Amino acid sequence: MREASAQPLRAAFKQALQEAWAGGAGSFLPAAFFAGAALLVPLTLGGNSDQLAEISGAILWIALALASLVTMERLFQSDLEDGTLELWASLEGIPLAQIALVKTLAHWLVSGLPLVLFSPVLGFMLGLSPELMPKAALSYGLGGLSFFLWGGLGASLTAGIRRGGLLIALIALPFYVPTAIFGALVLASPMQTPPEFYFLAASTLFALALAPFGMGAALRLAVST
């Protein structure tokens, strides 16, 4: 019974991976946007390398938040259009919240994890201290997962709207604020594991606990209308 109940989740995960890689741009587009958004800021600061090094961590947080929205528009839209979402909603014993969580995690693996791995390179280019690189990568990993979860909530609420990318951003960005603030404070602290890191982890756990249920409710409403 457990094996049978896990099959839809594995199918949803596999489908989400294929969708995220569609066209071969699953990782390239978010990474390109991440780099572009981060490297635009130095152009406005001129040659002030000291000032750039001080704010480099915050710059990467803003770039990460914006880059996480690049692939959100297609997260659930195709499933609603081809009837897959209605099929999932009709399954007994598999809540839509679990399906939504699995699909979001698959998109994070393809589009979000490469951003975390790329962040030390951009941090080095922006003058981020090498001693902060491990702490920064761990923080971006936690924060990036939170961004994708809230972005998935925005995607579920706009699944029936074509070209809803801007609306997804308007919905998700307010939820990004606590994560971005705690993440920036983590990098600003001289401590290896500052108290703000636990607040950052708590904000990710809060998103993990709440966002899937919101996505499930929004998707069920989209199916019924």
C-alpha positions, 0 to 999 in steps of 0.5 A: 500500500505504501509503495502504491501511494508513493508512486504518484509522488515519484511520478510528480517529482520525475515530471517536475524534473523534466519540466524544469529541464525543458529546453535545456534552460532549467539551470541556465536562465536562473543562473544567468539572471542571478549573475546579471542582477548581482553584477549590475550593482558594481556598475553603480558604485564605480571603483569603490571596492571597500563599499562593494565588499561590505554590501556584497552579501546583501546584493547576492540575497537580492539577486537570489530572491529575484532569480528564484522567480524566473521559473515559477510561472510554469510550475503548475500552469501546464498541469492545470492545462493538460488535466494532470492537476485534476487527476492528482486532485482525484487521487485518494490518500495523496494530498495536493499539498504533497504533490505541490511540495514534491514539484517545488523541491524538484524545481529547486534542485534544478533551478535553485541549487545551482544558484547556491553553488554559483554564489561563492563565485559571484561572492568572490567577484564582488569582494566577499571575504573568503572566510564568509564563503561557507557560511554564505553558501549554507545561508543561501541554501536555506534561504533559497529553499524558502524563496522557492517555497513561497514562490511556489505558493504564488505560482499555485495562486496564479496557475490559471492566469497566463503570463502571471509572472509579475503577479507571482512576484507581487504575491511572493516578494513580501514573504521573502522579506524576513528570509532576506533580512535574516540572511543579510544579518548572518553575513554581517555578523562576525560570528561563525554561527550567529543567532540570526542564523537560527532565525533564518533556519526558522523562517525556512522551516516555517515556509516548509510547514505552511507553503505546501498547504497553501499551494494544495488549497490554491490548486484544489480551488483552481481545479474546481473552478 
